[in-house]
């Protein structure tokens, strides 16, 4: 059993989670509005999706990568629509209502997990992010035994989960200092930031594809 696979997987999983995109903003918003557990579970949803893309990238499943490249426009539009819907939903969310739901126990951790899992999975660019990271580390080969393969994939999940634990724990330290009015403004900022990030990323991708062609 080669622990190098595990260590490299942890590094890749952590590094891949660091860029603070829409999912990061969402996890911060949920931590501030609903608590650290909600934010962390949301992060685990993203980490689970990362594992899927890590498998596709690390195991060199070229036929799946080719399919994603062919359907990139459709997948990108689908992801943009979902994230824009989420951004507007957060923008118009009343934090007082969220807190009342949380106190009544109506806050679903499964929904927190599933939403970030699907949102991350709907962004096919993540597979190319992992391909780039794996290029500088060990790439799983068919001759590698199943234990090493599982160590690499498990390491990606551990690294990503560790990042979300650290992020949500730090954000949670400031949660008690934030009143409802500040939460209201934070929802506006978080929702607006998600909308801006999504639109900017999509426009950048469209321009890049136009120049390429």
Secondary structure, 3 states (H helix, E strand, C coil): CCHHHHHHHHHHHHHHHHCCCHHHHHHHHHHHHHCHHHHHHHHHHHHHHHHHHHHHHHCCCHHHHHHHHHCHHHHHHHHHHHHHHHHHHHHCCCHHHHHHHHHCCCCCHHHHHHHHHHHHHCCCHHHHHHHHHHHCCCCCCCCCCHHHHHHHHHHHHHHHHHHHHHHHHHHHHCHHHCCHHHHHHHHHHHHHHHHHHHHHHHHHHHHHHHHHC
